[in-house]
Amino acid sequence: RVECEDRRARAAVFGPLLPLCGPDRGDGRPAYPRDLPARLWRALKLKTPRGVEAAVIISQRLAPPDGGGSAIYDSLCREAAAGLRDRSEDFAAIAEALDATGPGAAGAFAGLLDVAPVARATLQRLPEWMNHMNEDAAAAARLAFKDATQVAEDAGLRLMEILFAHMEEPSRILRLICAVMDRPGESYVAASEMSCFGDRVLADIEARIAEVTALDPDAGLDAGARAGRAASVAVAQFIEFERGVELAPKGPWGQRISRQKRALAAAVESRLKQAQLAAAQALPMKAKARGSVRGLPDVSADPEPRLVQRGLALLAFLDEIRGAAAACGFGRPRAETVEVLSAQLDQYVEDLLDLIHSGDPALAPRARAHLAIAAEFLGLVTDPKAAEVARRRAAAA
């Protein structure tokens, strides 16, 4: 119990900075050792034992008194920052270990501790700002940024780093930048200290596009769904960027985004073409007989697992980009693909049901196996209800 209370107090004190302590996520944000908060906490116990004891008592309450808990937590953050800078006896080893990870890392983390009080208050309002960035929220964001710059000239950037680390969708940092700078132009942001965040978002878009391009259909449904989500996130980031910053067609960011949009559209359209082919291979048809309008399902062999996996991967990709397609120039190719596949699958299901109803005991088991696959494909192409209808009709046949 004592250990749990101690950990809870430590997490409360260093809460604004905890997302920065751990493995590098590869998104450009600073990354400090995971055990750094624990080491600082032990040093604070030696330097200010009464302050730590007060923090433990406050953290035991579900909701600390207004100002009381935060004031104590903020005081301990300032003590830790001073200890790192002074390299006092209790903090010297911690500062040296930090500097070993990168030049000036101890001073950089001390700077983050300086702005932790502003970040702590800001983080309480951040979800509301992200969901409703109206005039009042924008004014409050500008005020928080101003409070940070009163701590130090470059503390505004540190505040943004902390807030960025707490965001599940990194591109949303652009909403704050837009609010603080009042919808800035591309050239103004690119020349400011905030340019690093725009570069990170663009780098993340590049990684998402690469994930779409590198999709291996043989990896199955989950791989296809992940690639589809990557494409959807990239589209959401395009929208976030364009809403937050006035892009110049010939500016470095504007040109880069134009190239990225073209690359994403090309990658998606390539996958859509593959989806039609993969569905046809997984659900083979006989050659058209003379005088017939169309071929019939070929149930002479069991479904090929590898071809089914490929079909599932590409159709899962098709399903995941449903909401994003219209916003990035590949809405029409997707709609055309859905229209073609939907008609083909509907007819395939009808033909398989006819085979089952024919009563041929040699064909019925394989027809049902192909029908189960067609129903799963149909659920990804149209909606789960269509798949459920197909399954019910097969069960009743």
C-alpha positions in Angstrom: 0.0 0.0 0.0 2.8 2.4 0.9 4.6 1.6 -2.4 1.3 2.2 -4.4 0.8 5.6 -2.7 4.3 6.6 -3.4 4.0 5.7 -7.1 0.7 7.5 -7.3 2.3 10.7 -5.9 5.3 10.4 -8.2 3.0 10.0 -11.2 1.0 13.0 -10.1 4.0 15.3 -9.7 5.7 14.3 -13.0 2.5 13.6 -14.9 2.9 16.2 -17.6 6.3 14.8 -18.5 5.7 11.0 -18.2 4.9 10.5 -22.0 8.4 11.9 -22.7 10.0 9.2 -20.6 10.3 5.9 -22.4 11.4 4.5 -25.7 11.7 6.7 -28.7 8.4 6.5 -30.7 10.1 7.7 -33.9 7.8 10.7 -34.3 10.4 13.4 -33.5 9.5 14.1 -29.9 12.2 14.1 -27.2 12.7 10.7 -25.4 14.2 10.4 -22.0 15.0 7.3 -19.9 12.0 5.5 -18.5 13.4 5.4 -15.0 14.1 9.2 -14.9 11.0 10.1 -12.9 11.8 7.4 -10.3 15.4 8.6 -9.9 14.3 12.2 -9.6 11.7 11.2 -7.0 14.3 9.4 -4.9 16.5 12.5 -5.0 13.6 14.8 -4.0 13.0 12.5 -1.0 16.5 13.4 0.2 16.3 17.1 -0.8 12.8 18.0 0.3 11.3 15.1 2.3 8.4 17.2 3.7 7.4 18.3 0.2 7.3 14.7 -0.9 5.3 13.7 2.1 2.8 16.4 1.4 2.5 15.3 -2.2 1.8 11.7 -1.1 -0.9 12.9 1.3 -2.5 15.1 -1.4 -2.4 12.3 -4.0 -4.3 9.9 -1.7 -7.4 12.1 -2.3 -9.4 11.5 -5.5 -9.7 15.2 -6.1 -7.1 17.4 -4.3 -8.2 20.9 -3.1 -8.1 23.6 -5.7 -4.6 24.9 -6.0 -3.3 22.8 -3.0 -2.2 19.7 -4.8 -1.0 21.5 -7.9 1.0 24.0 -5.9 2.9 21.2 -4.1 3.4 19.2 -7.3 4.7 22.3 -9.1 7.0 23.2 -6.3 8.6 19.7 -6.5 9.0 20.1 -10.2 10.9 23.3 -9.7 13.0 21.7 -7.0 13.9 18.9 -9.4 14.8 21.4 -12.2 17.0 23.4 -9.8 18.7 20.2 -8.7 19.5 19.1 -12.3 20.9 22.5 -13.1 23.0 22.9 -9.9 24.0 19.2 -10.1 23.7 19.1 -6.3 24.8 16.0 -4.5 21.5 14.2 -4.9 21.1 15.1 -8.5 24.6 15.0 -9.9 24.5 11.4 -11.0 21.1 11.8 -12.6 22.3 14.9 -14.6 25.4 13.0 -15.8 23.4 10.0 -16.9 21.1 12.3 -18.8 23.9 14.1 -20.5 25.3 10.8 -21.5 22.2 10.2 -23.6 22.7 13.4 -25.5 24.5 16.7 -25.2 22.6 19.1 -22.9 19.8 16.6 -22.1 19.9 17.4 -18.3 19.4 21.1 -19.1 16.7 20.3 -21.6 14.7 18.2 -19.1 15.2 20.9 -16.5 13.6 23.3 -18.9 10.6 20.9 -19.3 10.3 20.8 -15.5 10.2 24.6 -15.4 7.1 24.7 -17.7 5.4 21.6 -16.1 3.2 23.9 -13.9 1.8 25.6 -17.0 1.4 22.3 -18.8 -0.4 20.8 -15.9 -3.1 23.4 -16.0 -3.3 23.3 -19.8 -3.6 19.5 -20.0 -6.8 19.7 -18.0 -8.4 21.8 -20.7 -6.7 20.2 -23.7 -9.4 17.6 -24.5 -12.1 20.4 -24.6 -9.9 22.6 -26.8 -9.2 19.7 -29.3 -12.9 19.0 -29.6 -14.2 22.6 -29.7 -11.5 25.0 -30.8 -13.7 28.1 -30.8 -12.8 31.7 -30.1 -12.8 31.2 -26.3 -10.6 28.1 -26.5 -8.2 29.8 -28.9 -7.9 32.8 -26.5 -7.2 30.4 -23.6 -4.6 28.6 -25.7 -2.8 31.9 -26.5 -2.9 32.8 -22.8 -1.4 29.5 -21.8 1.4 30.0 -24.4 2.0 33.5 -23.0 2.2 32.1 -19.5 4.8 29.7 -20.7 6.9 32.4 -22.4 7.0 34.3 -19.1 8.9 31.3 -17.6 11.5 31.5 -20.3 11.8 32.9 -23.8 11.7 29.4 -25.4 9.3 27.9 -22.9 6.5 28.1 -25.4 8.1 25.5 -27.5 8.7 23.3 -24.5 5.0 23.6 -23.6 4.1 22.5 -27.1 6.4 19.5 -26.8 4.7 18.4 -23.6 1.2 18.8 -25.1 2.3 17.0 -28.3 3.5 14.1 -26.2 0.0 13.7 -24.7 -1.8 13.6 -28.0 -3.0 10.3 -29.5 -3.2 12.0 -32.9 0.0 14.1 -33.3 -1.4 16.1 -36.2 -3.8 17.8 -33.7 -0.9 19.9 -32.4 -1.6 22.0 -35.6 -4.9 23.1 -34.0 -3.0 24.6 -31.1 -0.4 26.2 -33.4 -3.3 27.7 -35.5 -4.9 29.0 -32.3 -1.8 30.5 -30.9 -0.6 32.1 -34.2 -4.2 32.9 -35.4 -4.2 30.8 -38.5 -0.7 31.6 -39.8 0.7 31.4 -43.3 3.0 28.6 -44.2 6.1 30.8 -44.6 5.5 32.3 -41.1 5.2 28.9 -39.4 8.0 27.4 -41.3 10.4 30.1 -40.2 9.3 29.9 -36.5 10.3 27.6 -33.7 7.0 25.7 -34.3 8.2 24.5 -37.7 9.4 21.2 -36.2 5.8 20.1 -35.5 4.8 20.6 -39.1 7.8 18.7 -40.3 6.9 15.8 -37.9 3.4 15.6 -39.2 4.6 15.5 -42.8 7.2 12.8 -41.9 4.4 10.8 -40.3 2.3 11.1 -43.5 5.3 9.8 -45.4 5.5 6.8 -43.1 1.7 6.1 -43.5 2.0 6.3 -47.3 4.9 3.9 -47.2 2.8 1.5 -45.1 0.1 1.5 -47.8 2.7 0.9 -50.5 4.4 -1.9 -48.6 1.2 -3.8 -47.9 1.7 -7.5 -48.4 -1.7 -9.1 -49.2 -0.5 -12.5 -48.3 -0.3 -11.3 -44.7 -4.1 -11.4 -44.5 -7.0 -9.4 -43.2 -5.3 -7.6 -40.3 -2.5 -6.4 -42.5 -5.0 -5.0 -45.0 -6.9 -3.2 -42.3 -3.8 -1.7 -40.8 -2.8 -0.3 -44.3 -6.3 1.1 -44.7 -6.1 2.8 -41.3 -2.7 4.2 -42.3 -4.3 5.7 -45.5 -7.2 7.1 -43.5 -4.9 8.7 -40.9 -2.8 10.3 -43.7 -6.0 11.8 -45.1 -7.0 13.1 -41.7 -3.6 14.7 -41.3 -3.9 16.4 -44.7 -7.2 17.9 -43.5 -5.7 19.0 -40.2 -2.7 20.6 -41.9 -4.9 22.5 -44.4 -7.3 23.7 -41.7 -4.5 24.9 -39.5 -2.1 26.5 -41.9 -2.6 28.6 -45.0 -0.5 26.6 -47.4 1.2 28.2 -50.4 1.1 26.2 -53.6 4.8 26.8 -54.2 5.8 26.7 -50.6 7.9 23.9 -49.2 5.0 22.4 -47.2 2.4 23.0 -49.9 4.5 21.3 -52.6 5.3 18.4 -50.3 1.7 17.9 -49.4 0.7 17.9 -53.1 3.3 15.2 -53.8 2.1 13.2 -50.9 -1.5 13.4 -52.0 -0.6 12.2 -55.4 1.5 9.3 -54.0 -1.2 8.2 -51.7 -3.9 8.3 -54.4 -1.6 6.3 -56.7 -0.9 3.7 -54.0 -4.6 3.4 -53.1 -5.8 3.1 -56.7 -3.2 0.3 -57.2 -4.6 -1.6 -54.2 -8.2 -1.1 -55.5 -7.3 -2.7 -58.8 -5.6 -5.6 -56.9 -8.7 -6.0 -54.8 -10.9 -6.8 -57.9 -8.3 -9.3 -59.2 -7.9 -11.0 -55.8 -11.6 -11.4 -55.3 -11.9 -13.0 -58.7 -9.0 -15.4 -58.0 -10.4 -16.4 -54.6 -13.8 -17.1 -56.0 -13.1 -18.6 -59.4 -15.5 -18.8 -62.3 -15.9 -21.4 -65.1 -15.4 -20.3 -68.6 -18.6 -19.0 -70.3 -20.4 -21.7 -72.2 -21.5 -21.0 -75.7 -24.6 -18.9 -75.8 -24.4 -18.0 -72.0 -24.3 -14.5 -70.7 -21.9 -15.2 -67.9 -19.8 -17.9 -66.3 -20.8 -19.8 -63.2 -18.9 -20.4 -60.0 -16.2 -23.0 -60.2 -16.6 -25.3 -57.2 -14.6 -28.2 -58.7 -11.9 -27.6 -55.9 -11.8 -26.4 -52.4 -11.1 -22.7 -51.8 -7.4 -21.9 -52.0 -6.4 -20.5 -48.5 -3.7 -18.2 -49.9 -5.9 -16.6 -52.4 -8.6 -16.2 -49.8 -6.1 -14.4 -47.5 -5.1 -12.1 -50.3 -8.7 -11.2 -51.0 -9.5 -10.6 -47.4 -6.4 -8.3 -47.0 -7.3 -6.1 -50.0 -11.0 -6.0 -49.2 -10.3 -5.1 -45.6 -8.1 -2.2 -47.0 -11.1 -1.2 -49.2 -13.4 -1.2 -46.2 -11.0 0.8 -43.9 -10.7 3.7 -46.4 -14.5 4.1 -46.7 -14.6 7.4 -44.8 -11.4 8.9 -46.1 -11.8 8.2 -49.8 -13.8 11.2 -50.8 -11.5 13.6 -49.1 -8.3 12.8 -51.0 -9.2 12.2 -54.6 -9.8 8.5 -54.6 -13.5 8.5 -53.7 -14.6 7.8 -57.3 -12.2 4.9 -57.9 -13.3 3.3 -54.6 -17.0 3.8 -55.4 -16.5 2.2 -58.8 -14.6 -0.7 -57.3 -17.4 -1.2 -54.7 -20.0 -1.1 -57.4 -18.3 -3.8 -59.5 -17.4 -6.1 -56.6 -20.8 -5.8 -55.0 -22.6 -6.8 -58.2 -20.2 -9.7 -58.8 -20.5 -11.0 -55.3 -24.3 -10.7 -55.2 -24.5 -12.7 -58.4 -21.9 -15.2 -57.2 -24.0 -15.8 -54.0 -27.1 -16.3 -56.1 -25.4 -18.8 -58.4 -24.0 -20.7 -55.4 -27.4 -20.9 -53.8 -28.8 -22.4 -57.1 -26.1 -25.0 -57.0 -26.9 -25.9 -53.4 -30.7 -26.0 -54.2 -29.9 -28.4 -57.1 -29.3 -31.1 -54.6 -26.1 -32.4 -56.1 -24.4 -34.0 -53.0 -20.9 -33.7 -54.7 -21.2 -30.0 -55.2 -23.1 -28.8 -52.1 -20.2 -28.9 -49.6 -17.8 -27.0 -51.8 -20.5 -24.6 -52.8 -21.2 -23.8 -49.1 -17.4 -23.3 -48.5 -17.3 -20.8 -51.4 -20.5 -19.2 -50.2 -19.0 -18.6 -46.7 -16.0 -16.8 -48.4 -18.3 -14.8 -50.7 -20.4 -13.7 -47.7 -17.2 -12.5 -45.8 -16.1 -10.6 -48.9 -19.5 -9.1 -49.3 -19.4 -7.8 -45.7 -16.2 -6.0 -46.4 -17.3 -4.5 -49.7 -20.8 -3.4 -48.7 -21.7 -3.9 -45.0 -22.0 -6.7 -42.4 -25.8 -6.9 -42.9 -25.3 -8.1 -46.5 -22.9 -10.8 -45.3 -25.4 -11.9 -42.6 -28.2 -12.1 -45.2 -26.1 -14.3 -47.4 -25.2 -16.6 -44.4 -28.8 -16.9 -43.4 -29.9 -17.9 -46.9 -27.1 -20.4 -47.1 -28.2 -21.9 -43.7 -31.8 -22.1 -45.0 -30.9 -23.7 -48.3 
